[in-house]
Amino acid sequence: MKKIATPQDLQAELTQILAYSQSERPERGRIAAKLNDLADRLEGTSKTAMDSEEEELYDAIWMIASNDGDSYRKKDAKGAVKKAWAEWQKLERQRNNENWRGIQRKLEADLAKRWAKGEV
C-alpha cells in the first residue's frame, strides 16, 4: 500500500478521486472505497503492517483483481481476489520455470565439476 508521505501525494490522490467523481457515471460505492482507502493510508490504520515483499505481493494481486471486469460487475471482491491469487501464482510459476530452464544446465555442470574435484 502506498503511504501518503507528502502534501503533494495527498493532493494527487484527491485530484484523482475528484476527477472520477466528476466523470460521466461515477459510482458512489467506488468513491467511498477510494476515500476509505485514502483515510487508512493517511492514518496508518492498515490492519497489519506489511514489509516490502508483502507490499509488492499486495500491489500485484490488487492490479490483477481490480481489472477483473466480471467480478466488478458482480461486486464480488472475494472472488476477484481469489482469481487474482490463482492468476498471480500461475504467472509466478511460468516466470520461475523460464528462469529454471536458463540455469538448470549450468547448475548441473558446475555441480558435476565440483564433485569431480572431490569438493562437497
N, C-alpha and C positions, 0 to 999 in steps of 0.2 A: 504494500500500500504506500502510495506516495504521500509523504508528510507535507504539510503546508508550513514551509520554513520562513517565507518572507511575505511582506505585504503584496509584492508583485505576484507571487504564487496564488494568493487569495484572490487578487483581482482577476487573474486569468481564469481561475475556476468559476468565479461568479459571472464573468463575462460569458463563458460557455453556457452556463445554466440559463442566464438571461436570454441569450440568443436562441436557445432551444425553446424557451417559454414563449418566445415571440414568433416561432415557426408556424407553418400552416396548420398543423394538427398536433399541438403539444399534448402530452398525456400527464395528467395531474400526478398519477402514481409514480411515473418516471421522474418527474421534477422533485417530488417528495423524497424519493430514494436517493437522488443526487444530493439533495440538501442534507439528508441524514448522514450520508457518507462524508460529506464535507464537514459536518459538525463533529463527527467522530475523529476525523483527521486533525481538526483544529484542537480538540480537547485531548487528543491522545487516548481516547477511551476504547481503543480496539480491545476486544475480549482477551486476546493473547498477544503478547509481543512476539514479533516474527524476526528471525535472523535473516540475513541476506539471501540464503538459499530458499528459505520459506517464502520470502517476498517474491523471488524470481518464479517459483512454482505457482504462487497465488496469481501473479500477473499473467503467466502463460495460460493457466486454466481460465482466468477471467476473460482473456481475449477470445478464447475458443467459445466459452459459454455465452458470452454477450453477443456473439454473432450467430447463435442458434435461432434462426427465424421461427422454426416450428415450435420450439419451447417458448419463445417470446410470445407468439400468438396465443398459446395455451396458458401463458403466465405460470409456467412450470419451472421455477428456478431450480428445484431439486433435480428434476430430470435433466435440465441443461447442464448442471454441474456434473452429474453422473456421466452423461455422454461426453462432456469435455474431458473428464478424467480419463475415460477409456480412449478417447482420441489422442490425448497427450501421451499416454502410455504406448500406444501404437507408434506414434511419431518417434518417441524416445527409443523404442526397440529398433526401429528402422535405422536411426542415427547410430546406435551402438553396433548394429550389425555391419553397417558400412565401415565404421571405424575398425571393427574386429577384422574384417576382411583385409584391411590395409596393414594391420600389424601382426596378424597370425603367423605368416611365413617368417617374418623377421624374428619373432619371439622363438619359434621352433628352431631356427638356425642358430641363434645366439645361445639358447639353452643347450643344444647339441654340442656346440663348440666348448662351452664351459664344462660340460660333463666329460667330454673327450679329454680335456686337460686335467680331469680329476678334481675340479673345483665343485663345491656344492653351492 
